[in-house]
Amino acid sequence: MVSAAVVVSLATGAPPVAAAPDAAGQAPQAQKEAVDTALDALQDDLVGTSQELTSAYAEYAAVQEQLPGAQQAADLAAQVQAKAQAAADDLANRLSASRTAQEAAAASVADSEESMSDSSAAIGRLAAESYRSSGTPKTLSMAMGSEDSADFASKTAAISGVSAAEGDLLASAESDRAVRSSATSRLGAVSEQVADLEAQARAQLDIAEQAAADAQARQAEIEALMSRQQAAVATIESRQAEEQARLDQLQAESDDLGDQLRAIAEADQARAAAQAAEAAEAAAQSSAPAQSGASAQQGGSSRAPSAVNRSSGRDSGTTLRRPEGRVSSPYGMRMHPIRGYMRMHSGVDLASGCGTPIRAAEDGEIVSAGYNGSYGNITVVNHGLINGESVATAYPHMSGFTKTSGSVTRGEILGYEGETGAVTGCHLHFEVRVNGEAVDPMGWI
């Protein structure tokens, strides 16, 4: 089984809560660069993996790289939504209370107006009775001519000799005027407050709705990422046995190549030993210095063409000619980034573009050239003995061959860079085999 483990109160009068920033404040370009960097590293670790599984592993890794940021953004969006909704709820409660106060103020104004109407009617009746008996009383005449409650109080306070009944009426009228004035002022203030709160509530409700939409979108992103991850895991798990069989095949092909080259190495070593022995025997049988020198010279030149013996090469002091291209994946043991097992990358990958000529690293003989499973089109060249060791080079994944047998010279074109076999793009998987064993090519080029 593939492991899936990598795997949020406003004060009164405060400004409305804003919506959440994108991806927890991280720019989309920065997110993309982080994912691309992770995928580049993954591609290096997946050398030799089939195209379908490489794509599935890359999809899984991309999701794992994006999930933390997406979850952080979703959490932040949820926090902003909660705060925005709390602010909207607070404004709704305050608006409801202010509307209740507005209704109470309006009722108070209505009650005071009704009371004023009653007082005015009583004063009117008293005035009518007084007029019928002796004309309109002076005090009532003055009071009825008042412009407002303050003027009324000022005028009536200056009048003496007011009867008890007249005094009660006048006092009641004054009180009604004061109550109405106060209630009217309060109604105006509360109405302004209601209008202001209604505007704030509408604005905050819009923000809360946008925050809710953002939170929903973030959650949808999380669900989409999880769906992608599950699909990648399903592909990986369904191809486990197939991938293992392919890796086993690749290992078997590598082992077969090693066996073939070890046999060649043994033959080269045996031939070199036989030639050395012949030379030594010829030297021992010759008693004359000149003859001994001639025999030694003959023995030294009797090696087979494949058994070259050098201590240095010709490209900037190196032994083998370096293939073209940048190193896209080095030689050595590596851990599979998803499944966790260790495996060997037996060569160095060099990328310079499809169709780039692939040249022989040194003089030698073509051991084989043809299609070989995961290696694809591969040419193997034996260079004989170099510094006393049997050295061969292999050139897999070629798009085609220019030569399939016979001798080759250093720098001669063997074929062209391609993507045959188990590869995910055009490159040269360059192997150096010493006595049949794969070694780090960078120590020889």
CORZITA-V751964 format. One record per pair of residues at least 12 apart in sequence whose ideal C-beta (glycine too) atoms are under 6 Angstrom apart, sorted by the first residue. I is the first residue (numbers start at 0). J is the second residue. D is the distance in whole Angstrom. If there is no record, write none. Layout:
i=(I:I)
j=(J:J)
d=(D:D)
This chain:
i=(1:1:5:6:7:7:7:7:9:15:15:15:16:16:16:16:18:18:18:18:19:19:19:19:22:22:23:23:23:25:34:34:37:37:38:41:41:43:44:44:46:46:47:49:50:52:52:53:55:55:55:56:58:59:62:62:62:66:69:69:69:72:73:73:73:76:76:76:77:79:80:80:80:83:83:83:84:86:87:87:87:90:90:90:93:94:94:97:97:97:98:100:101:101:101:104:104:104:105:107:108:108:108:111:111:111:111:112:114:115:115:118:118:118:121:122:126:138:138:138:141:142:142:148:148:148:151:152:155:248:249:252:252:252:253:257:260:260:260:261:263:264:264:264:267:267:267:267:270:270:271:271:274:274:277:278:281:281:282:282:305:305:305:306:306:307:308:309:310:317:318:319:319:319:319:320:320:320:321:322:322:322:323:323:324:324:324:325:326:327:327:327:328:329:330:330:345:345:346:346:346:347:347:348:348:349:349:350:353:353:354:355:356:357:357:357:357:357:358:358:359:359:359:359:360:361:361:362:362:363:363:363:363:364:364:365:365:366:366:367:368:368:373:373:374:374:375:375:375:375:376:376:377:378:378:379:380:388:388:389:390:391:392:393:394:395:396:396:396:396:396:397:397:398:398:399:399:400:401:431)
j=(232:235:63:63:74:75:77:78:86:202:203:206:82:83:86:206:79:209:210:213:75:76:79:213:68:72:71:72:75:68:61:64:60:64:57:60:336:328:333:336:328:344:421:421:423:238:242:423:231:234:235:337:231:231:224:227:228:224:220:221:224:217:217:218:221:213:214:217:214:210:210:211:214:206:207:210:207:203:203:204:207:199:200:203:196:196:200:192:193:196:193:189:189:190:193:185:186:189:186:182:182:183:186:175:178:179:182:179:175:175:179:171:172:175:168:168:139:158:161:165:154:155:169:173:176:177:173:173:169:372:373:371:372:374:345:435:391:432:435:435:381:389:434:435:306:383:384:389:303:306:306:384:301:302:298:298:294:298:294:295:364:381:383:383:384:383:384:385:386:444:443:360:361:443:444:360:409:410:444:349:427:429:351:355:349:350:351:350:347:348:350:426:348:347:347:439:430:437:428:429:430:429:440:426:428:427:429:426:416:425:415:416:412:394:413:414:416:427:410:412:380:407:411:413:392:382:409:408:409:380:381:382:407:381:406:380:404:379:381:379:400:403:420:421:395:420:395:396:419:420:397:419:395:394:413:393:392:433:434:434:433:432:431:430:413:428:417:419:420:422:428:414:417:415:417:414:415:414:414:443)
d=(5:5:4:6:6:6:5:1:4:6:5:5:5:4:5:6:6:5:5:5:5:4:4:5:6:5:4:5:5:6:5:5:6:5:6:5:6:5:5:5:5:5:6:6:6:6:6:5:5:4:5:5:4:4:5:5:4:6:5:6:6:5:4:6:5:5:4:4:5:5:4:5:4:5:4:4:5:5:5:5:4:5:4:5:6:4:5:5:5:6:6:5:5:6:5:5:4:5:6:4:4:5:5:6:4:4:5:6:5:4:6:5:4:5:6:5:5:5:5:6:5:5:6:6:3:5:6:5:5:6:4:6:5:6:6:5:5:5:4:3:5:3:5:5:5:6:6:5:6:6:5:6:5:5:6:2:4:6:5:6:5:6:4:4:5:4:5:6:6:5:5:4:5:5:5:5:6:6:4:5:6:5:5:6:4:5:3:6:6:5:4:6:4:6:5:4:6:4:5:5:4:5:5:5:5:5:6:4:6:4:5:4:5:5:5:5:6:6:5:6:6:4:5:6:5:5:5:5:5:4:5:4:6:5:6:6:5:4:5:5:5:4:5:4:4:5:6:5:3:3:4:5:4:5:5:5:5:5:6:5:6:5:6:4:6:5:6:5:5:5:6:4:5:5:3:6:6:4:6:5)
